[in-house]
């Protein structure tokens, strides 16, 4: 969109600057993804999934959690004392190194037909 007091060159320059900003953001996101992938390939958890305590657990990973606690379900099973602690570990997993020891995801306590589950989710 052009304004009456704006030249085509001004508008195109603004578009180029906006695209450069997007390119910088994308490059930063790609670098973060490569860093997390390398951390994970080295056998460490990235703490990107978790379940919290609820009165009636739905997943096996929720059993034994106290109110406010979260358990990592990205492979390490670490119990975090609070959502803030998990957020910090998820934002910078290299500062909270934990070896992946188990499966990723959750294991339902019951299936849709209310029978015991046969395997992990």
MOJO-V23519 format. One record per pair of residues at least 24 apart in sequence whose ideal C-beta (glycine too) atoms are under 7 Angstrom apart, sorted by the first residue. I is the first residue (numbers start at 1). J is the second residue. D is the distance in whole Angstrom. If there is no record, write none. Layout:
# MOJO-V23519
i:I j:J d:D
i:I j:J d:D
This chain:
# MOJO-V23519
i:36 j:93 d:7
i:39 j:93 d:6
i:39 j:94 d:6
i:43 j:99 d:6
i:43 j:100 d:6
i:44 j:93 d:7
i:44 j:97 d:5
i:44 j:98 d:7
i:44 j:99 d:6
i:44 j:100 d:7
i:45 j:72 d:6
i:45 j:74 d:5
i:45 j:75 d:5
i:45 j:76 d:4
i:45 j:93 d:7
i:45 j:98 d:5
i:45 j:100 d:5
i:46 j:74 d:6
i:46 j:93 d:5
i:47 j:72 d:5
i:47 j:74 d:6
i:47 j:86 d:7
i:47 j:89 d:4
i:47 j:90 d:5
i:47 j:93 d:5
i:47 j:96 d:7
i:48 j:74 d:5
i:48 j:90 d:6
i:49 j:73 d:5
i:49 j:74 d:5
i:50 j:86 d:5
i:51 j:106 d:6
i:57 j:109 d:6
i:58 j:108 d:7
i:58 j:109 d:6
i:59 j:106 d:4
i:59 j:107 d:6
i:59 j:108 d:6
i:59 j:109 d:7
i:60 j:107 d:4
i:60 j:109 d:6
i:61 j:106 d:5
i:61 j:107 d:7
i:73 j:104 d:7
i:73 j:105 d:6
i:73 j:106 d:5
i:74 j:104 d:6
i:75 j:100 d:4
i:75 j:101 d:7
i:75 j:102 d:6
i:75 j:104 d:5
i:76 j:100 d:6
i:76 j:101 d:6
i:77 j:101 d:7
i:77 j:102 d:6
